[in-house]
Amino acid sequence: MKIASVIVDVAAKQTDRTFDYLIPEKWADVLQKGMRVIVPFGPRKVQGFVVGLKEHSEFKKLKPIVELLDPYPVLTEELLQLGHWLTEKTLCYAISAFQAMLPAAMKATYDKEVRLLYPEDMSLLHEDVQQYFKQEDAVLLSGVHQDHLSSFYRDIQKGYLEVIYIVKNRARKKTVKGIKPLYAAVQLQQLAEQMPKQAEKQKNVLAFFLKHPGEIALKELCEQLNVTQAPVKALVNKGVLGETNIEVYRQPYDEEAFGKTSAFPLTEEQEQAITPILQTIEEAKHDVFLMYGVTGSGKTEVYLQSIDQVLKEGKEAIVLVPEISLTPQMVKRFKGRFGSKVAVLHSGLSSGEKYDEWRKIQRKEVSVVVGARSAVFAPFQNLGIIIIDEEHETSYKQEETPRYHARDVAIYRGKHHECPVVLGSATPTLESFARAKKGVYKLLTLRKRMNDSALPAVDIVDMREELRGGNRSMFSTLLFEKMQDRLEKGEQIVLLLNKRGHSSFVMCRDCGYVHTCPHCEISLTYHRYNHLLKCHYCGYEQPAAVTCPECNSEHIRYFGTGTQKVEEELTKLLPEASVIRMDVDTTSRKGAHERLLDQFAEQKAQILLGTQMIAKGLDFPNVTLVGVLSADTMLHLPDFRSSEKTFQLLTQVSGRAGRHHLPGEVVIQTYTPEHYSIQLAGQHDFDAFYQQEMMARKMHQYPPFYYVALVTVSHEELTKVVAVTDKIAQFLRQKLSNNTVVLGPVASPIAKVKDRYRYQCMIKYKLEPELIPSLKFILDRYQREMQQQQLSITVDLQPYSMM
């Protein structure tokens, strides 16, 4: 008797453990740990992961497994261990951890099918329900109209209808029609000879299969022989050829488009940086390196040559890059060097494409993965290096369950595979840099740009002075003059606007009223193209008003600038310049990102205007001027990392200028020019920024001197939220040591989202053995209310967004 221990797809405290199921005889030899199965759970069938196999169970009556979903394990032994580690590290359920490791197409979706129990007596049913069963004896609940659902539930409860749960696996393999011969070559030869003269095309088809006896795609066969499908169909009807389905991969990239590139000779600095990495690869030992190199210092080339070494050893590599912004150019570099050995995983692919790329990894058809955060879970079994580029990016932290940071997962996997982990950045996070300074990470420094080009000169312009001087435009006199100069010379310009939308908010100049979202405490954003006010949290929208709803004044003004508004002003001031705008609106369509950047690279436009997505990783030889239109939008967020994020963004975007033989210049426009993060970004001085910011962090007890955890409570009733958060804060103060600081309860910076009030308390701690047990106790204690009363409690042990 063989028994499987299964984690079922029901995310709740009571089910967060293994359940035993009987393995039916027919699967006794096939079933392995890490496979997905469908099992009966109460009245329904759910998906589950097999995490263990055993001979005995302490339970007498066991239900058998209903179905196998995978022919081979989707999670390796190592990923199963990693899943259990994630549950401890992020306080999530095991099922959430396992699902986070698989592509979205493999998450099961459930449909409920409703069947008649007494088809002979339809009169028992409510008349709303009867109409559905006139032709059918089974109906999918998802297809029932909203208004009729309550009648359906009534009849289900009365026992006239039964509900059957159907698990649908969304992952579909893509197949094309194929053709194969059903006879051996000798018989095909005989058949061809017996055919009449007019069947010339059928003979050609048979002649083809005499030379190529395997299966072939129908489309390809017709193209090769230059025939229509008719002669092939005729042979299928005669039973000479058989139709098959051939599995093909969806190709997100045209492999032909990537020209082969070869390694560049390394500079002396790059040699010094790569030597210790190559040494750890050779000795197969784990180390974490922080590669701190100025923008344009050639970090990518060091990555490429390290990976090359790993592949020569017959091992695999994972390269993480921040979300979509880096992929087109990054993919080019990796595909150019390693060709079809590269799989790419990022949010711009369809779920089918992601699934195919993931299967290439699983089947060991590729040995390098380039991708965003979730690519850190790539199912490789022989890792030789993990690289995280731009390691300071906040997109490496997942903001929903499981709230992991890709860097921690990478280091965990690096230890398991005994391989190096390389973190690269021109502006590392303070935590990473502090660890490198203490010797926990090994620091590798690149201070010079490739071909010794100078870092761009930076001018900081005080916009308050511009206003006093009567300049009401969004471009300072200096930036405008420099832009005119570049356009005359035929050089290119990048303009960064530190936010999205047309214009930040709408305010009445008479009474000061600002339009806010009725469901979330946040001002609505004005979108010009459809004259709507939109909430960027819950999606609520309303038409933009002409008069103020408070005082009926007509002095409604739009404050702040959005990319559309900047584009309009550019066309007014510089009608001869062509502009490419990159923001959430223009890049939402698939492939739009690459298309716009290619146009800019081909110099079809002189100005690239965009939000944060253009700040990093782009490399255009002809860009000699970068303008930052609003340097301080991030400085004023209620977040202890706001100075750090501002410094990083400004340094990154400055690094887009003058990367090749033409010298670059940067103009930063700000209303707070005296702030150290803006001053030091202008001097490209990370070390001085690090010193100053560390003093501030130490004084206020923030990371890297303390760890921070955030507990957020939300509910539709304000009194309930305040009461629960207050109880949690009091409980933590009693349980935790005196060195640990518990702040709160306070309203979150965005105090209401989607009609739910949000409160939070923050915990600052150094060594606190009681923290995890206390937080687990809180989550268990409120478990029932979280299920029944719509109460939500989230714990983030490494918050990156304080909002």
N, C-alpha and C positions, 0 to 999 in steps of 0.2 A: 504493500500500500504506500503510495507516494502522496505527499501533502505539500501544497504551496502556501507560503506566507505572503499575503497580498496587502498592499496599501490601497484602499479604495478611494475613488474620486468623489469624496464627500468632505469638504473642508469644514470640520467642526472638532471641538475638543474631544467629544466622545468617540469619534471615529479616527482620531489621530494615533492609530496603533495598527499592528498587523492583524489580519483575520485569516483563519485557516480554511483552505478549500481543498477538496479532493481533486487529484489530477486524473481525468479519465484515462483508461488503459491506452487508447489510441494516441495520446500525447505524452505518455510516460517517458519516452526516450527523447522527444523533441523539446519539451519545455525546459527553458533555462532561466536563471536569474536575469532580471533586466528586461524581460519581455513584457508587453502589455497584453492583458486578457480582459474578457468581459465576464463578470461574475454576478450571480443573483445577490441582491442586497435588500432585505425586506421585500416590499412588493415589486421592486423594480430591478432592472439590470444596469450595472454601472461599469465603467472602465476601471481597471486597477493595474498596479505595477507589481510584478512578482519580485520580492526582495529576498526570499530565502526558500530553500527546499529542505524537507525533512521526512523522516519515516513515521514519526509518532506525533499525536496531538492530544492535549489533555481533554479535548471536547469529544463527546461520543458521536453525535450526529453531525456530519459535515455535508454541506452542499457541494456538488461538483462544479468545476469551471465550465462555463457555457461555450466560450469561443476563444481561440487564439487570435490576437490582432497582428502579430508580427512573426515572420518566419525565422528571424534571428533577433537577439537582444538589441533594444534601442538604447539602453543605458549600460555602459561597461561597469565592471566591478568597481573601478575607481570613481565613476560618476555616481554610483549608488552611495559610496562612502561620502563623497562630496555633498550629496543631498542631505545626509544625516548631519554633516558638519554645518551646513547652511541653516538647518532648523535650529541648531543651538545658537549660531552666530547672529541670526536675524529674528529669532523668536517667531518663526512661521511654522505652518503645518508641513509635514513631510510631502504631502501630495502637491502643495504649491511649489516646493523646491524642485521636485522631479519634473513638473510641467514646465518650469522656467527653463529647463535645459533642452527642451525639444522645440522644433519650429512650430509656429502657430497652426500650420496645416495639420499637425498631428494631435492637437487637442481635440478630445472627443466632443461632439455636440449631441445633445439628447433630444429626441422627439417623442411626443406621447401620441400613441395611436389609440383611438377609442373604438371599441367593437360592441355590437349588439349582443346582449345575452339571451334575449327572447325575440328572435327575428319574426317569429310567427305572430307576435302580438305587438304591433307598432303603437296601438292606442295608449299603451302605458306611458309613452314618451310625451314630453312637452311639445307643443306644435312647432316651436322654434327649432327643436332638435330633429323632429320628424323629417323636415325638408332635406336634411343632409343625408338621410339614409334611404331616399327613394331609389337611387340606383346603386348605392355602395353599401357594403356591410361593415366597412371600416373607414374611419375618417381621421386625418391628422389634426390634432388640437391646434397646431400652428396655423391651420387653414380656416379656423372657425372665426366668424366675425366677432369683434369685441362685444357687441350688444347681446350676443347669444351665449357668451361663455357661462354666465351665471346659471342659465337653464341646463347647460351641459353638466355643470358641477352638481346641480340638484339631482339630476338623473343618475349621476355616478354614485352619489351618496345613497340614493334609494336602492341601488343594486340592479338597475336596469341596463347599465352600460359598464363594461370593464375597461381599465386603462392598461395598455401594454407599453412599456418603455422600450424605445428603440435607440440603440447607440449607433450614431453615424460617425464614421471615421472620415474627417474631411480631406485627408491626404489622398489625392488621386494621382496615380502614375499617368503620365501622358503617353498615349500610344498612337501609332499610325497603322493603317492597313498594310499588311504584308502578304506576299505570295510565296508558296513553296511547292516543289514538285511532289506528287504523291507516289510516283513510280521510280524505280531505279533507272540508271542511264540506258541500259540495254533496251528496256521496254519503251522508253521515251524515243529512242532512235527508231524502233519499229513503228511506233505511232506516227512519227513524222513522215516516214516513207509511205505509209498507207493513206496519207491525207491527199485530197484532190488538189489540183493545181491552183484553183482560185483561193485556197486557204493559205496563201503565201505568208501573211502576217502571223498566223498561228504557228506556222513552221519556224519563223524567225524566233518567236518566243521560246519554242521548244529547244531550238539550237542554242539559245542563250543559257537555258538551264542545263544543257549537256556540259557546257564549260564551267558554269557556276551552280553546283547542285544545292547550295544553301538557300535560306530564305532571304528575300529582298523586299524593300518597301515598294508598294505598287507604283507610287508616284515616280520613284527613281527608275524603276524598270521601264515605264512608258517613256521617260525622258531619254534613257540610254538607247532604246530601240526606235525612238521617234514614232511611236504608234499611239493610238487612242486606247482607252480601257476595253474597247469592244472585243478584240481577239483574246485578251486575257480572260474576260468574263466568259467567253464561249468555252474556253478550256476548263474553267472552273465548273461550268454547268455539265461538261462531259465527265467530270470527276478525275481529270488528269492533274489539275493543279488544285491546291487547297488554300483557303484564306487564313491568315493568322493575324495576331496583333503584335506589333513590334514596339517595345518600350523605347521612347526617346526622351532625352533631357530637354527641358525648356532652356534655351540659351539666352541669358540676360545680356551677354556681350558677344559681339561679333569677333570671334577669335582671330580672324584674318586681319582685323584692323590694327592689331598691336605689332608694330615692327620690333624685331629682336634687338635688344640692347645688350651691351657687355659692360663689365665692371670698369669703373674709372680708377685711375691711379689715386691712392689716398694721400692726403697731405700729412705732414709730420704729426700734427695734432690728432688727426683721425687714426693714424697708426697707433698712437699711444692709447687712444680710447678703445680700439678694437682688440688690442693684444690681450688684456685680462679677460675679455669676453670669450675669445677663441680658446684661451687656456681652460676656462671652466667647461667649455663644450668638449674639449679633448679629454679632460679628466672626468667628465660626466659628474660634475658636482653642482649643488644648488648655491646660487648667490644672487643677491638683488643689486643691480647696478642702477644708479641714477645718472643718466647722461644729460648734463646741464650744458646746453650749447646755444649760443645766440641764434636768432632767426637767420636762416641762410647759411649755417655753418656746415651743412652736409651730413646731418644726422641720418637721413634716409639711406645714403650710400653705405654708412656703417651697418645699418640694419640689413641691407641687401646682402652685403658680403658675409655677415654673420650667418644669415639664413643659408647662404650658399654652402658654407662649411657644414652646417647641420644636415643639409640634404646629402652631402657627400658621405656623411656618417650613416646615411640610411634612416635618418630620423625626420620628425615633422616640426612645423613651426606655426605658431598663431601670432598674427599681428593685429592689434586692436587700434583703430583710428576713431576719432570722435565722429559722431553721427554722420549724416549724408555729406556734409560739406567737403570732406577730404576724398570721397571715393573716386570721382572720375579721374583726377590726376594721379592719385595713389594707385588705383587699379592699373592705370597705364604703366606705371613704373614697375609694379610687381609682375604683371602679365608680360611686359616686355622682357623682363629678366628670366622669369621661370615658366612662361608659356602656359600650357594647359594644366600644369601641376597646381594652379591656383584656383581655389574656390572663393567666392565673394559672398558675404552675408551682410546686407544692410537694409534699412527700412524702405529704400526706394524700390526694392524688388517685390513682385507679387508673392502671395503666400505659396503658390505653386513653384515659382522659381526658387524661393528659399528652401523649400522641401527638397527639390532636386539637387541644389548645391550641398545641402546637408547629407543627402544620400551618397553623393560622390565621396564625401569625407568618410562616411561610415563604411563604404565599400573599398576604402583605401585606394581610390582612383586619383586622389590629389594628395599633396603633402604640405601645402601652404594654405592657410586660411587668412584672408584679409577681411575684417568686418568690424561692426560696431560692438557695443557692450556684450550682447549675448553670445558672440562668437567665442568668448572665453570658455564656453562649455562644449566646444567642438569635440566630437567623440574620437579623438586621436588616441592611440594606445602606446605611442612611442615618441613622446614629445621631446624635442631637443632644445627649444627656446621659445619663450613667450615675450613679445615686445608690446609695450603700451606707449603709443606715440601721443604727444601732447597730454601727458599724464595728469595735468592740472584740470582738465576739462570736467565740468560737473556732470556731463552726460554719461560718465562712467558709473554714476551712482543711480541705481534704480529707485524710483520714487514710489512704486507700489510693491506689494508683497511678492516675493521675498525681497526686502530692501537691502540688497547686497551691493558692495562696491567691487567692480571688476578687478581692481588692483589686489584686493584681499584674496579673491578666488584664484587669480593668476599665481600669487605667491604660494597658496595652498597646493595648487597643481604642480608648481615648480619644485616644491619639496618632494612631492610624491614621485615625480619623474626624474628627480635629481638633475635638473637642468637650470640654466640661468634665466632670470627675469630681468628685462631691460626696460626701465621707465625713462622716457625722453621728454624734455621740455625746455623752452627758453625761459619759462617762468614757472618753475616747479611749485607745487603747493608748499606752504610753510611746513606742514607735517613731514613731507618727504625730504625737504631740504634739511630740516632739523635732524631727521634720522641719518641722513648722509653725513652731516657734520659730526654726529656722535659715533659714526662708524658702523651703524646697524646696516645701512646700505653702503655700497662702494661708490664714491663720487668720481665720475669721468667728466672732464670739462673741455668744452670747445669754445674758445674765446674769439676766434677769428672767423670771418665769413669766407666762403669758398672764393677762389681767385682774389683774395685779399681786398674785396670791395669794401668801402667804408660803410658803417651803419649810417642811415640817413640823418641829416640835420633836422632837428625838431624845433618848430616855433610854437609857443603857447600864446594864444590870443585871448585877452580878457573881454568877453562879450559885453560886460557891463560898460566898459569904456566905449565900445562901438555904439551902444545905444545912446550914451551921453553925447557922442559925437554926431548923433542924428542918423546913424545907419540902422534902418529898421529891417534890412534884408537878413535872410538866414545865413548869408555868406559874409564873413568879415572882409574888409577892404584887401587885406593881405592875401587871403585865400583866393579871392576873385581875381586879383592881378596875376597870381601864380597860375591859376587855371587858364586865363587868357594866353599867358606865355606858352604853356604846354601845348595848347591847341594849335597855336601858330607853328610850333616846332614839329607838330605831328606826333607828339608823345601821348601816352595814356595816363588816365587819372582814376584812382579808386576813392570813392566817397563812402564813409561809413556813417550810418545813422543808427544811434543806439537803441532803436525800438521799432515796432511795426505799426501798421494802420495809417490812416491818413493824417489824423491830427488827434493828439492824445485825448483831450476831454473838452466838453462844451460847458462854457460858464456864462452866466448873465453878468454883464459889467455893472448893472445897477444894484442888484441885491446880493450878488455873489453866489447864486444858486448853481450847483453843478449836478448834471444828470447822473444818477447812480442806478445800478441794477437793483430791481426790487427783490431779487432772490439772493444776491451776494453783495457784501459791502465793498463795492469797488466801482470806480467811475466808468461810465460807458465810453467806448472808443468810437469816434466818428469815422465811417467809411464813405468816402466821397462818391465812388462810382455808382452806388445804389442809394445814396443819401439816407443811410441808416445809422442808428446808434447800436453798437453791439457790445455784449459782455464777453470778454475773452476767457471767462471761467466756465459759464454754464451755457453760453450760446444764445441767451435771451437777446431779442432785438426789437427795436421800435423805430418808427420814422423820426427823423431829426425835426425838432420843433422850430417854428419861425419866431414864436414869442416865448417869453419865460413863463412857465406854469405857475411860478410863485407870485410875481409882481406884474405880469403881462407886459413887461418892457420888451422893446424890439431889439435891444442892444445885446443880442446873443452873439458871442464870439467864440471862435475855435482856437484853443490854446495848444501849444506844443506842435511839433511838426512830424509828419509821417512821410514815408518814402514817396507816396503819390504827390504830396504837396511839394516836396523838394524837386521832383521831376518836372512838375508844372513850372516852378520858378526857374529851373535851369533852361527850359525851352524858351522862356521869356527873355532871360538875360543873355543866353548864348545860343541863339537860334541855329547857328551853324553846327553845333556839337550834336552827335548822336549818342543816346543814352541807353544803357541796358539796366533795367531795374531788377534786382533780385530780392524778393522778400517772400513771406509765407504765401501771398496771393499768386505771385507769378511762378512759383516753383512747385505748386501743389500737384500739377499733372506729372505723370510718370515720365522720366527722362528729360523734363524741362531743365533741370539743374545742369546736366551735361551740355544740353543744347545751348543754353545761354553762355556758359563759360567758353564753349568752343567758338561761339560767335565773337566773344571778346578777344580770345586768343588769336583769331584770324583778323583782328583789328577792324571788324565791321562796325565797331562803335569805339568812341574815344573815352567815354566815361562809364565806369561800372559803379552803380549806386546800390547799396544794399544794407541789410541789417547784419547782426553778428555773424551770420553764416558766411560772409565773405572775409572775415577777419583772419582766418587761419589756413595754412597749408597751400594757398594759391601761389603760383610762381609764373609771372608774366614778365618777360625780359624788357618790354617797352614801358612798364609802369614806372614813372619817375616822381609822381606826386600822390600822396595820400592825404585826404582831408577828413578829420573827425569832426562831425558837425555838432555833436552834443556829448561831450566827454563825461558829464556828471550825472546822467540819468540813473546810473547804478549806485552812485555814491550815497544817494539818499534813501536807499532801501533799508528797512529795519533788519539788518543781517550783519553779524559780526565779521563776515568775510567780505563786506561790500568794498572795502579799500583794496583788498587783495584781488577781487574780481575785476575792479576797474583797472588796476595796474596791469593785470594779465592781458585784458582786452586791448588796451592802448599799445602795449609792447608788441603784441601779436600783429595788430593791424599796421603798426609802423614798419614791421618787418616785411611788408609786401612791397615796399618801395626800394628801388635801386638795387635789385638782387643780382644784376649782371653788370655790363660795362658802363651803363649810363648811371650817373650819381642820382640818388633819390632825396626827396625832401618831404617832410611831414608837417601839416598844420593842425594843431589841436585847438578847437574852440571850446571855451568853458566859462561857466559863471563862477567857478571856485578855483582860480588858477593857483592859489597859494597852497592848496592841499598837497601833502607830500606824495600821495600816490600819482598825482598828475605831474608834479615837478620831476619826480625820479623816473617816471616812464619816459619823459622828455629827454632825460639823460641816459636812457637805456641802462640804468644802474640798479640791477636786481639786488646786489649785495647790500647796498645802502637801504633799499626798501625793506629787505629781510630784517636788518638790524632794527630799524624803526618800528616795523609792524610787530616784531617779536616783543619789543618793550611794551607796546600797547596790550598785546595778548597776555603777557605775564601779569601785568597790573590788574587786568579785568578777569583773570582766571579763565582763559579760553584755550582751545587747542592751539599749538601742540603741548602746552603745559598741563592741560587738563583734558580729560575725555568729556564729551557732551552727549547726553541722550535726551530725546524729546518725546513727551507723551502728549498726544493730541486727542481730545474728546469732542465728538460732535453729535448733535441731536436737534430735532425741530423745536424743542422747548428750551428757552434760555435758562430757566430756573433749574431744570434737570442737569444741563451741562455744567452749570456753576457748581451745583451740589456734588456731582460725581467727581469733577476735577479737584474740588476742595478735599473730598475724602481721600482721593489718591495721594495728593500732596501731603496730607497729614500722616497717612500710613507710611509713606516713604521717609518722612522726617523721623518717625519713631524707629523704623527698621534699620536705616542706614547710619553709618558712623558720623561722628561730629565733623570730620574733615570734608564730608561730601556736602555740597550746597544744593538745596532744592529751591528753585525759584518758581513763584506762581502760587495759585493759578492766575493766569491773565488771559485776556482775549487774544487770539492769534492775530498777527498783523492784518490778515484778511479775515475779519471776524465772522463773516457769513458767506457761505457758498451754497448755491442751489437750495435756498430756504433752510439751511441747517446752520445753527450757531456753532462756532468753534472756539474751544478754550485749550490752553496748553500749560504744561509745566515743564521746566527744563532742569536737568540734573547735571551738575558738574562734579566729576569725581576723578580720583587718581587710581587708587587700588580699592576696590569695593567688592569683596566676595559676596555680599548680600544682594547686590543689585539685580542680577539675573533671576535668582529665586523669588525676589520680591515682585519683579515685573511679571513673572510667570503667574504668581499668586493672584495679582490684580486681574490679569487676562482671564484666569479661570473663574475668579469670583464674579466677574460681570458677564460671563459667557452666555447665561440664559437671557439676560436683558439685551445683549447684543443680537441675539437671534430673534427675540420676540418684540422688543420695543424700539427697534431701529436705532439703538444706541451704537455708536462706533467709537472704538478706542484703538488708536494706532501707536505703536512704539517704534521709534527710529533710533537705533543705537549709534548711528553716525550721520546725523542730519546734514545734508548739504544745502537744503533750501529751508530757510527759517519761516517762509511764508505759510 
